[in-house]
Amino acid sequence: MGRRSAFVIGLIVGAIVGWVLAMFTMPHTGQEMREALGERAVELRERAEAMAARARHEADEVARDVAEKVTD
């Protein structure tokens, strides 16, 4: 895992932990909290899917570059 990947993963994990802590320290009713958590979970899933797609794309590009260098 490269330094860039480790940084991105650390950034995401830190953001998630910070958000969870903020959600639990804010005064909300149980229903409001569940709705907010549900909405945020959907947003996080969508972001994770987008990041995974980008990572796959970058990995494919690297694999193509390596394959080209090996065949040259």
PASEBA-1860 file (N, C-alpha, C; in nm, 3 decimals):
! residues 72
1> MGRRSAFV> 0.085/-0.117/0.000/0.000/0.000/0.000/0.089/0.123/0.000 ~ 0.062/0.213/-0.092/0.143/0.333/-0.103/0.108/0.435/0.004 ~ 0.192/0.534/0.013/0.169/0.640/0.111/0.040/0.714/0.081 ~ 0.013/0.732/-0.048/-0.109/0.805/-0.087/-0.234/0.727/-0.047 ~ -0.233/0.596/-0.071/-0.347/0.512/-0.034/-0.366/0.510/0.117 ~ -0.256/0.498/0.190/-0.265/0.496/0.336/-0.321/0.628/0.388 ~ -0.279/0.739/0.327/-0.330/0.868/0.369/-0.480/0.878/0.344 ~ -0.524/0.836/0.226/-0.666/0.845/0.191/-0.748/0.758/0.287
9> IGLIVGAI> -0.701/0.638/0.313/-0.773/0.550/0.406/-0.778/0.612/0.545 ~ -0.667/0.667/0.591/-0.665/0.733/0.722/-0.758/0.852/0.727 ~ -0.763/0.927/0.619/-0.851/1.042/0.612/-0.997/0.999/0.620 ~ -1.032/0.895/0.548/-1.170/0.845/0.549/-1.207/0.793/0.687 ~ -1.120/0.713/0.745/-1.148/0.657/0.877/-1.162/0.769/0.980 ~ -1.073/0.866/0.974/-1.081/0.979/1.067/-1.208/1.058/1.052 ~ -1.250/1.079/0.928/-1.375/1.151/0.903/-1.495/1.074/0.958 ~ -1.496/0.944/0.938/-1.606/0.862/0.987/-1.611/0.865/1.139
17> VGWVLAMF> -1.497/0.847/1.203/-1.493/0.848/1.349/-1.537/0.984/1.403 ~ -1.489/1.091/1.343/-1.528/1.225/1.385/-1.677/1.248/1.368 ~ -1.731/1.203/1.257/-1.873/1.220/1.233/-1.956/1.142/1.334 ~ -1.917/1.017/1.361/-1.991/0.936/1.458/-1.988/1.002/1.595 ~ -1.873/1.049/1.637/-1.864/1.117/1.767/-1.952/1.241/1.771 ~ -1.951/1.318/1.664/-2.034/1.438/1.658/-2.182/1.402/1.664 ~ -2.221/1.297/1.595/-2.362/1.256/1.594/-2.408/1.215/1.733 ~ -2.323/1.149/1.808/-2.365/1.102/1.939/-2.358/1.210/2.046
25> TMPHTGQE> -2.290/1.320/2.020/-2.284/1.427/2.118/-2.387/1.535/2.092 ~ -2.455/1.530/1.978/-2.558/1.627/1.945/-2.691/1.584/2.006 ~ -2.767/1.679/2.058/-2.896/1.644/2.118/-3.004/1.619/2.010 ~ -3.039/1.495/1.992/-3.144/1.456/1.897/-3.234/1.354/1.964 ~ -3.355/1.342/1.910/-3.441/1.233/1.955/-3.392/1.105/1.890 ~ -3.436/0.993/1.941/-3.395/0.864/1.884/-3.430/0.851/1.738 ~ -3.550/0.893/1.701/-3.595/0.884/1.562/-3.509/0.972/1.472 ~ -3.481/1.095/1.515/-3.398/1.185/1.436/-3.259/1.126/1.417
33> MREALGER> -3.205/1.067/1.524/-3.072/1.008/1.518/-3.069/0.892/1.418 ~ -3.169/0.805/1.423/-3.173/0.691/1.330/-3.185/0.738/1.186 ~ -3.269/0.839/1.163/-3.284/0.892/1.027/-3.153/0.953/0.977 ~ -3.088/1.031/1.062/-2.962/1.094/1.023/-2.856/0.989/0.997 ~ -2.848/0.887/1.083/-2.750/0.780/1.063/-2.777/0.704/0.933 ~ -2.904/0.678/0.906/-2.940/0.608/0.783/-2.902/0.686/0.659 ~ -2.930/0.817/0.661/-2.897/0.902/0.548/-2.745/0.908/0.528 ~ -2.675/0.923/0.638/-2.529/0.933/0.629/-2.468/0.800/0.583
41> AVELRERA> -2.527/0.690/0.627/-2.477/0.559/0.585/-2.489/0.544/0.433 ~ -2.599/0.590/0.377/-2.617/0.585/0.232/-2.513/0.671/0.162 ~ -2.490/0.792/0.214/-2.389/0.880/0.156/-2.250/0.817/0.161 ~ -2.217/0.758/0.275/-2.085/0.696/0.290/-2.070/0.577/0.197 ~ -2.176/0.498/0.181/-2.169/0.385/0.089/-2.145/0.433/-0.053 ~ -2.215/0.539/-0.094/-2.197/0.593/-0.228/-2.055/0.645/-0.248 ~ -2.001/0.713/-0.147/-1.863/0.761/-0.157/-1.764/0.646/-0.166 ~ -1.787/0.543/-0.084/-1.698/0.427/-0.085/-1.702/0.357/-0.221
49> EAMAARAR> -1.821/0.346/-0.279/-1.833/0.284/-0.411/-1.759/0.366/-0.516 ~ -1.771/0.499/-0.508/-1.702/0.586/-0.604/-1.551/0.574/-0.588 ~ -1.505/0.571/-0.464/-1.361/0.559/-0.440/-1.309/0.424/-0.486 ~ -1.387/0.319/-0.465/-1.347/0.185/-0.510/-1.338/0.181/-0.662 ~ -1.433/0.244/-0.729/-1.430/0.247/-0.875/-1.308/0.324/-0.924 ~ -1.277/0.435/-0.858/-1.159/0.513/-0.896/-1.031/0.433/-0.872 ~ -1.026/0.362/-0.760/-0.908/0.280/-0.729/-0.892/0.169/-0.832 ~ -1.003/0.105/-0.871/-0.997/0.000/-0.974/-0.945/0.059/-1.105
57> HEADEVAR> -0.995/0.177/-1.141/-0.953/0.242/-1.265/-0.804/0.271/-1.261 ~ -0.756/0.328/-1.150/-0.613/0.358/-1.138/-0.530/0.231/-1.139 ~ -0.578/0.125/-1.075/-0.505/-0.002/-1.075/-0.497/-0.059/-1.216 ~ -0.606/-0.046/-1.292/-0.605/-0.092/-1.431/-0.503/-0.014/-1.514 ~ -0.497/0.117/-1.492/-0.400/0.199/-1.565/-0.257/0.157/-1.532 ~ -0.230/0.134/-1.404/-0.097/0.091/-1.362/-0.064/-0.044/-1.424 ~ -0.161/-0.135/-1.423/-0.138/-0.268/-1.480/-0.108/-0.258/-1.630 ~ -0.179/-0.170/-1.700/-0.153/-0.150/-1.843/-0.013/-0.093/-1.865
65> DVAEKVTD> 0.024/0.005/-1.782/0.158/0.066/-1.794/0.267/-0.039/-1.771 ~ 0.250/-0.121/-1.671/0.349/-0.226/-1.639/0.354/-0.326/-1.754 ~ 0.238/-0.366/-1.804/0.235/-0.462/-1.914/0.305/-0.406/-2.037 ~ 0.286/-0.276/-2.064/0.352/-0.215/-2.179/0.504/-0.213/-2.161 ~ 0.548/-0.182/-2.039/0.692/-0.177/-2.013/0.755/-0.315/-2.020 ~ 0.682/-0.416/-1.978/0.734/-0.553/-1.980/0.746/-0.603/-2.123 ~ 0.650/-0.568/-2.208/0.652/-0.616/-2.346/0.749/-0.537/-2.433 ~ 0.790/-0.419/-2.390/0.885/-0.337/-2.468/1.026/-0.386/-2.456
END
